[in-house]
Amino acid sequence: MKLTVHLARENVADFSELIRPVYIESLGLEKLDPAASLGFPAQAYIQQDKPTQPKWLSFLKPHFNVSEIWNTSTSFVLLVKVSGRIFALTFGMSGYNALDPAKLEKGFGLRVSANSVDENDLVTVDTRNLDAVTRQQRTHLSAGSRISEFSIPLEQDWVRRIQGKTGKLSHISSLAGADSLQINISAPLKRLPAVLAELLERYKATDYKRGFPFLDYFQPLSEGSEVVSALDETLLDWMKERRDGKISLAMPQIIDDEQVNHFEISARRRVVELDEVTLGGVYRFLDEFYGGDDPLGEIKVVPVSDSGQAAGKKRTLRDWVVCELEYSGKTYVLSLGDWYEVNRDYVASVNEAIRAIPDLTRDFDFDEWDPKEKEGEYNERVAKKHGWVLLDKDNYYIGGPSQKIEICDLLTKDMHLICVKQQSSSATLSHLFSQGSVSAELYRGEPDYKARIYRDASEYWNEAIEEPSDGPVIVYAIANDRAGDLADNLFFFSKISLLFNARIVQRLGLGVALARIPMPEGSLRRKKRNPRKKQASRSG
């Protein structure tokens, strides 16, 4: 039997605290007493969803007799108290949605799995990278393996869920965990307290430090602490200003796209359908439909199937937001609804690695970038002044007109491939760093790509340009309005992305360097957006 298990926070003392009142008051969740005594403290709830018709019916109705097709589902919640803690077992999507997520332990399933899974029997690992351009992926191997076999860049990707086999638990042969824990159990319901007590012991254990020490890179902060309050206040100010520099949105869970017809964003009985969830779309919802003070908690987003039912968990906007903040000399990250303090040793190791990248700012002595000047205009001006090849927008095509890459923006005679961007956001810099590593991969893997570079150089300088003995250098030229070294002024998200891409370049035998382009102080500050016209919505 496969079970999904959640652990309530330590301060949750009563079963009723875990259930969202709206599910009992309006959504048909009912208490259900056991037919026979269980012998341990428990409370059950059941919900039978109202029948709904799939959205695809409107497309088929003119030609087929499908008007009487209905979808329905039933959900169940079982709350159990063991060893002074409350566990929740959920069945069906509404079963989870009936729980108050703020009352559940984050990372419970991941910690239990990391402490229990056999290190040589990992099967699946879910990760998300630490960047404003968030990439989530699930890596599945056909046979149990060690974490090293998954080829995951652990300095950049945050392990959020692991799945594998275990020989350390009674009645459980395999498990998978992120916030919740999925277990395959062979014991009957009456033995559940012993199973849950064992899971609680595994949650408190520290065995994971041997095989998964990177799980300590990010330490969760206690809800309601002064630091969390200060971070929340700053984040809300950023959202009021409609900032997008160190804030973005990412799907809180990996879902099957084929099961999703659209997304619904809602608050205060206003519901808007979205094809995709973007920061711009959320800001438009705030401008047009929301007048409250707690958008992170009140606004909800849920993926919806073509049947009109949830295709994933309904989550608060807070669960979607990815944000990086500096506070009192420390680095904090908001992800999946919780604030995390980035481990000092991890921050120090990243900073040390970034400072080891050569900084060629003084060598290039770039002109100041006028904020009114477009990137193309600046590159053209600098190329003309220094006598460099201008390759900005001069794309190399890989197999067809839709497959193209910009080699670099500026090319020097001694084979410095300079990639230029303003430090306007983590997303912009992520694109810049990726451009450099992709260019390096093509340089080593595509002979025509490499030949194109030296052909352009030779034609420009009217002489044969040879490959340097130590190879060309990818230079990330970053324009910002802050005095000082780039290594000290980059966003932490960006440092991780830079380090990841720089190592790719170096492994390919190319050099990598940084250079700062000066801009007038304060010129990159974002202006507030003007509200747009209202879009169609519905009350619900």
Secondary structure, 3 states (H helix, E strand, C coil): CEEEEEEECCCCCCHHHHECHHHHHCCCCEEECCCCCCCCCEEEEEEECCCECCCCHHHHCCCCCCCCCCECCEEEEEEEEECCEEEEEEECHHHHHCECHHHECCCHHHHHHHHHCCCCCEEEEEEEECCCCCCEEEEEEEEEECHHHHCCCCCCEEEEEEEEECCCCCCEEEEEECCCEEEEECCCHHHHHHHHHHHHHHHHCCCHHHHCHHHHHEEECCCCCHHHHHHHHHHHHHHHCCCCCCEEECCCCCCCHHHCCEEEEEECCEEEEECCCCHHHHHHHHHHHCCCCCHHHHCEEEEECCCCCECCCCEEHHHHEEEEEEECCEEEEEECCEEEEECHHHHHHHHHHHHCCCECHHHHCCCCCCCCCCHHHHHHHHHHHHCCEECCCCEEEEEECCEEEECCCEECCCCEEEEEEECCCHHHHHHHHHHHHHHHHHHHHCHHHHHHHHHHHHHHHCCCCCCCCCCCEEEEEEEECCCCCHHHHCCHHHHHHHHHHHHHHHHCCCEEEEEEEECCCCCCCCCCCCCCCCCCCEEC
